[in-house]
């Protein structure tokens, strides 16, 4: 029986030295950053767009949740399969083109039928964006040596956060000067230029892969293999819990500062970005450390050890944030927790692609599908929990979720053939 380590180094795996690996990593960072900038443009533009188009913020929230977020989640696995069949260059070029078309159509949205137009463009954006993480994970598996993969994944995940953070800084002044339609126009132009750069600069697949390209079966057959892959399913459940905790910080940290710690809105705004900053800094450092550890104990074991350490540390920091009397120390603890949770992204995605064997894109898509479901769950639960238990009780609960996610890694058999 093959170990995951052996499988990983014999299937869809480049040689130790790949001349263009860093170019691929930087291009993936560019793609993920621009993709998250494009998905964040509506958050800026809606302040002017909603009143101009006769839409309420409740309607905007519903459109974002059901038109974009649901579509994005449901198309994770199909997008990964598309990438496997047509290649990472074509898949991500089409993803960026879809982002561009969605942005340009939104910029030209008429007042009559605005809601229907916006639903349509958000659905298109969700389908396009669904390819980004699964296909990027597959591209890392193909183009990047095993000794750099967790760092590579951490870098493009960090770039996505940077793209989202850049959106208001770039788009708000544009909206102030040229109006809300210009926000989507600018977003479309950036996505178009990035698509052209991706196609022009992305190197071809390594020659060893062209010679070993696996025979593709039907999509339903591939899906059946995935859902019967017990280690992948256990990993995906762990990722659901991991992502549920991540979404607590993404969506509710600002409210925690105002309600739980009594900060003013202005002060909360100053401190509210600290978790994202911690995630941006810590994720690449954790990725680098994981890859170095992998050279000594094997990549599969290093990823499991790093993910469990991150999740155990996150649980500890969340608990500290709940019980520390000092608001500043609590914020620092919760920010470190966010960084640790984000640091586990690389081990999760690279283990999923390894377990997926000849279906790395679809496997990463299944992982991200479960992660998005976890996000929906936590977004719905947190306000109800905080109302019933208070913020301290809510944080302790999510600390326990971190512990369960960490322990689930022990059920992911890294000493088994990934076809099981």
C-alpha positions in Angstrom: 0.0 0.0 0.0 1.4 3.4 -1.0 1.9 6.2 1.5 0.5 9.6 0.6 4.1 10.8 0.5 4.9 8.3 -2.3 1.7 9.0 -4.2 2.4 12.7 -4.0 5.8 12.4 -5.5 4.8 10.1 -8.3 1.5 11.5 -9.5 1.0 15.0 -11.0 4.3 15.9 -9.4 7.1 18.0 -10.9 10.8 17.2 -10.5 12.7 18.7 -7.6 13.7 21.8 -9.7 11.2 23.6 -11.8 12.6 26.6 -13.6 9.3 28.5 -13.7 7.8 27.6 -10.3 8.3 31.1 -8.8 6.7 32.7 -11.9 3.7 30.4 -11.4 3.5 31.3 -7.7 3.6 35.0 -8.4 1.0 34.7 -11.2 -1.3 32.8 -8.9 -0.9 35.6 -6.3 -1.9 38.1 -9.0 -4.9 36.1 -10.1 -6.2 35.5 -6.5 -5.6 39.1 -5.5 -7.5 40.5 -8.5 -10.3 37.9 -8.1 -10.9 39.0 -4.5 -10.7 42.7 -5.5 -13.3 42.0 -8.2 -15.6 40.3 -5.7 -15.2 43.1 -3.2 -16.1 46.0 -5.6 -19.8 45.7 -4.8 -19.2 46.2 -1.1 -17.8 49.7 -2.0 -20.2 50.6 -4.8 -23.4 49.5 -3.0 -23.4 52.6 -0.9 -24.3 54.7 -3.9 -25.6 52.0 -6.3 -28.4 50.7 -4.0 -30.2 54.1 -3.6 -29.7 55.0 -7.2 -31.2 51.7 -8.4 -34.0 51.6 -5.8 -32.5 48.7 -3.9 -32.4 48.3 -0.1 -29.5 47.0 1.8 -31.6 43.9 2.8 -32.0 43.2 -0.9 -28.3 43.7 -1.5 -27.5 41.3 1.2 -29.9 38.7 -0.2 -28.4 39.0 -3.7 -24.9 38.7 -2.4 -25.8 35.6 -0.3 -28.0 33.7 -2.7 -26.8 34.9 -6.1 -23.0 35.0 -5.5 -22.2 33.0 -2.4 -24.4 30.0 -3.1 -23.4 29.9 -6.8 -19.7 30.2 -5.8 -20.0 27.3 -3.4 -22.0 25.0 -5.7 -19.6 25.4 -8.6 -16.4 24.6 -6.7 -16.2 20.9 -7.8 -17.4 21.5 -11.4 -14.8 24.3 -11.7 -12.1 22.0 -10.4 -13.1 19.3 -12.9 -13.0 21.9 -15.7 -9.5 22.8 -14.8 -8.4 19.2 -14.9 -9.8 18.7 -18.4 -8.8 22.0 -20.0 -5.8 23.1 -18.0 -5.0 25.8 -15.5 -4.2 28.4 -18.1 -7.5 28.1 -19.9 -9.6 27.7 -16.6 -8.2 30.8 -14.8 -8.2 32.9 -18.0 -11.9 32.1 -18.4 -12.4 32.8 -14.7 -10.9 36.3 -15.0 -12.8 36.9 -18.2 -16.0 36.0 -16.4 -15.1 38.5 -13.6 -14.5 41.1 -16.2 -17.8 40.5 -18.1 -19.7 40.5 -14.8 -18.2 43.8 -13.8 -18.8 45.5 -17.1 -22.4 44.4 -17.3 -23.0 45.6 -13.7 -21.5 49.0 -14.6 -24.0 49.3 -17.5 -27.0 48.1 -15.3 -30.2 49.9 -16.2 -32.6 51.2 -13.6 -35.5 49.2 -15.0 -34.9 45.6 -13.9 -31.9 46.4 -11.8 -32.4 43.6 -9.3 -32.7 41.0 -12.0 -29.6 42.3 -13.7 -27.6 42.4 -10.5 -28.7 38.8 -9.7 -27.5 37.6 -13.1 -24.2 39.3 -12.9 -23.6 38.0 -9.3 -24.4 34.5 -10.5 -21.9 34.9 -13.4 -19.3 36.2 -10.9 -19.9 33.3 -8.6 -19.4 30.8 -11.4 -16.2 32.5 -12.6 -14.7 32.9 -9.1 -15.4 29.3 -8.2 -12.4 28.2 -10.3 -9.8 30.3 -8.5 -8.9 28.3 -5.5 -9.4 24.7 -6.8 -7.5 25.4 -10.0 -4.8 27.4 -8.2 -4.3 24.4 -5.8 -4.1 22.1 -8.9 -1.6 24.4 -10.5 0.6 24.4 -7.4 0.5 20.6 -7.5 1.6 20.5 -11.1 4.1 23.3 -11.3 5.6 23.6 -7.9 8.0 21.1 -6.2 6.6 19.4 -3.1 9.1 21.3 -1.0 7.5 24.6 -1.8 3.8 23.8 -2.0 2.5 24.9 1.3 4.4 28.3 1.1 3.0 28.7 -2.5 -0.5 28.1 -1.3 -0.1 30.4 1.7 1.2 33.2 -0.6 -1.8 33.1 -3.0 -4.2 32.9 0.0 -2.5 35.9 1.5 -2.7 37.7 -1.8 -6.5 37.1 -1.9 -6.8 38.9 1.5 -4.6 41.7 0.2 -6.8 42.1 -2.8 -9.9 42.3 -0.7 -8.2 44.9 1.6 -7.1 46.9 -1.4 -10.6 47.2 -2.9 -12.0 50.0 -0.7 -8.7 51.9 -0.8 -8.7 51.9 -4.6 -12.4 51.9 -5.4 -13.7 54.5 -2.9 -11.8 57.5 -4.3 -12.9 56.4 -7.8 -16.5 56.3 -6.8 -16.3 59.7 -5.1 -14.9 61.2 -8.3 -16.6 59.3 -11.1 -19.6 57.6 -9.5 -20.5 54.0 -8.7 -20.5 52.7 -12.3 -16.8 53.6 -12.6 -16.0 51.2 -9.7 -17.3 48.2 -11.8 -15.7 49.6 -14.9 -12.3 49.8 -13.2 -12.7 46.3 -11.8 -13.5 45.0 -15.3 -10.4 46.6 -16.8 -8.1 45.2 -14.0 -9.6 41.7 -14.5 -9.1 41.9 -18.3 -5.5 43.0 -18.1 -4.8 40.3 -15.5 -6.3 37.7 -17.8 -4.1 38.8 -20.7 -1.0 38.8 -18.4 -1.9 35.3 -17.1 -2.3 33.8 -20.6 0.9 35.5 -21.9 3.2 34.7 -18.9 1.9 31.3 -17.6 4.4 28.6 -18.6 3.1 25.4 -20.3 2.6 22.2 -18.3 5.9 20.3 -17.6 6.8 17.8 -20.2 6.6 14.9 -17.7 2.9 15.6 -17.2 2.1 15.8 -20.9 3.5 12.2 -21.2 1.5 11.0 -18.1 -1.8 12.8 -18.5 -4.4 10.5 -16.9 -7.3 9.2 -18.9 -10.4 11.2 -17.8 -13.6 9.5 -17.1 -17.0 11.1 -17.0 -17.8 13.8 -14.4 -20.2 11.6 -12.6 -17.7 8.8 -12.3 -15.1 11.2 -11.0 -17.6 12.6 -8.5 -18.4 9.1 -7.2 -14.7 8.4 -6.7 -14.4 11.7 -4.7 -17.4 11.1 -2.4 -16.0 7.6 -1.7 -12.6 8.9 -0.7 -13.0 8.6 3.1 -9.7 10.5 4.0 -10.8 13.4 1.7 -14.2 13.6 3.3 -12.8 13.6 6.8 -10.4 16.4 5.8 -13.2 18.3 4.2 -15.3 18.1 7.4 -12.3 19.4 9.3 -12.0 22.2 6.8 -15.7 23.0 7.2 -15.1 23.5 11.0 -11.9 25.5 10.3 -13.6 27.8 7.9 -16.6 28.3 10.2 -14.1 29.8 12.7 -12.5 31.9 10.0 -15.8 33.4 9.0 -16.5 34.3 12.6 -13.6 36.8 12.4 -14.3 37.9 8.9 -18.0 38.8 9.4 -18.4 39.4 13.2 -15.1 40.8 14.6 -16.2 44.5 14.2 -19.5 43.7 16.0 -17.6 42.0 18.7 -15.5 45.1 19.3 -18.5 47.4 19.6 -20.9 45.0 21.5 -18.5 42.8 23.4 -15.8 45.3 24.3 -17.7 48.6 24.1 -15.5 50.3 21.5 -16.8 53.1 19.5 -17.3 52.6 15.7 -14.3 54.8 15.0 -12.0 52.9 17.4 -13.4 49.6 16.1 -12.5 50.6 12.6 -8.9 51.2 13.7 -8.6 47.9 15.4 -10.8 45.9 13.1 -8.2 45.3 10.4 -5.7 43.7 12.8 -6.9 40.1 12.3 -6.5 40.4 8.5 -3.0 41.9 9.0 -2.1 39.0 11.2 -3.4 36.5 8.7 -1.5 38.3 5.9 1.8 38.1 7.8 1.6 34.7 9.6 0.3 32.5 6.7 3.4 32.8 4.5 5.7 32.3 7.6 3.7 29.2 8.6 3.9 27.9 5.0 7.7 28.4 4.9 8.1 26.6 8.2 5.9 23.7 7.1 7.8 23.2 3.9 11.1 23.2 5.8 9.7 20.7 8.3 8.6 18.5 5.3 12.2 18.1 4.1 12.9 16.4 7.4 9.8 14.3 8.2 8.0 14.2 4.9 5.5 16.6 3.4 2.4 14.8 4.3 3.3 14.5 8.0 4.6 18.1 8.1 1.3 19.4 6.8 -0.7 17.4 9.4 1.5 18.6 12.2 1.4 22.2 11.0 -2.4 22.3 10.6 -3.0 20.7 14.0 -0.5 23.1 15.7 -2.2 26.1 14.0 -5.7 24.9 15.1 -4.6 24.1 18.7 -2.9 27.5 18.9 -6.0 29.2 17.5 -8.2 27.5 20.1 -5.9 28.7 22.8 -5.8 32.3 21.5 -9.6 32.4 21.1 -10.1 31.2 24.7 -7.6 33.9 25.8 -9.5 36.5 23.9 -12.7 35.5 25.7 -11.3 35.6 29.2 -8.7 38.4 29.2 -9.9 41.5 31.0 -7.9 43.8 28.8 -9.6 44.7 25.6 -6.3 45.4 23.8 -4.8 42.0 24.9 -8.0 40.3 23.8 -7.8 41.9 20.4 -4.2 40.8 20.0 -5.0 37.2 21.1 -7.9 37.0 18.6 -5.8 38.5 15.9 -3.1 35.8 16.5 -5.9 33.2 16.4 -7.0 34.5 13.0 -3.4 34.3 11.7 -3.1 30.7 12.9 -6.4 29.7 11.3 -5.3 31.2 8.0 -2.0 29.5 8.4 -3.7 26.1 8.2 -5.1 26.9 4.7 -2.0 25.7 2.9 -1.8 22.3 4.6 -5.5 21.7 4.0 -5.4 22.5 0.3 -2.2 20.6 -0.5 -3.4 17.6 1.4 -6.7 17.6 -0.5 -4.9 17.8 -3.9 -2.6 14.9 -2.8 -5.6 12.8 -1.7 -7.4 13.6 -4.9 -4.6 12.0 -6.9 -5.6 12.3 -10.6 -8.5 14.7 -9.6 -6.6 17.4 -7.7 -8.8 20.3 -8.9 -12.0 18.5 -8.1 -10.6 17.4 -4.7 -9.7 21.0 -3.9 -13.2 22.1 -5.0 -14.8 19.6 -2.7 -12.7 21.0 0.2 -13.6 24.6 -0.6 -17.3 23.7 -1.0 -17.3 22.4 2.5 -15.4 25.4 3.7 -18.1 27.7 2.3 -20.8 25.7 3.9 -19.0 26.1 7.2 -18.9 29.9 6.6 -22.7 30.0 5.9 -23.3 28.0 9.1 -21.2 30.3 11.4 -22.5 33.5 9.8 -26.0 32.3 10.7 -25.1 31.0 14.2 -23.0 33.8 15.7 -25.6 36.5 16.2 -27.9 34.0 17.8 -25.2 32.6 20.0 -24.0 36.1 21.1 -27.6 37.1 22.0 -28.1 33.9 24.1 -24.6 33.3 25.6 -22.8 36.7 25.3 -19.6 37.1 23.3 -17.4 35.3 25.8 -19.5 32.1 25.7 -19.6 32.4 21.9 -15.9 32.6 21.6 -15.3 29.7 23.9 -17.7 27.6 21.7 -15.7 28.4 18.5 -12.5 27.6 20.4 -13.9 24.1 20.9 -14.7 23.9 17.2 -11.0 24.6 16.5 -10.0 21.7 18.8 -12.4 19.3 16.9 -11.0 20.4 13.6 -7.5 19.8 14.8 -8.4 16.3 16.1 -10.1 15.3 12.9 -6.7 15.5 11.2 -5.8 12.4 13.1 -8.5 10.5 11.2 -7.0 11.5 7.8 -4.9 8.5 6.9 -1.7 9.8 5.3 -0.3 6.3 5.0 -3.0 5.1 2.6 -3.2 5.2 -1.2 -5.3 8.2 -2.2 -7.6 6.1 -4.3 -9.3 4.7 -1.3 
